[in-house]
Amino acid sequence: MSLGDVAGLIAAIAFVALVGFLALPLIKLGRVLDAATQSVKDITAHTVPVLDEATTTVATTNAQLVKVDTVTTSAAEISQNVSALTALVSATVGGPLIKVAAFTYGVREALAGLAGKVRG
């Protein structure tokens, strides 16, 4: 065996050792990537139902808000109608009622004045 053959053999052994040394971290990195891929799959599997449920909840909430808006609009209309009715009743009954009260007061005063003249 010549010196060149020994040097080639040493270089080949060193190269195999280097490849083996570098292969171990690559194998570990592959396992880490596999674990990360599995974690992403698990998270996706758990997140999709939650997102579906959130979508359903938002849709239901929007439907309820439409109903509340309808009720609020109806309550505002009723309030306006009651206000208009109150103004109408006040205008219709209030004026004559004030006149009747004034007339009654005048009659009482007149009767009191007559009663005072009859006594005195």
Order of alpha helices (4+ residues) and beta strands (2+ residues): alpha
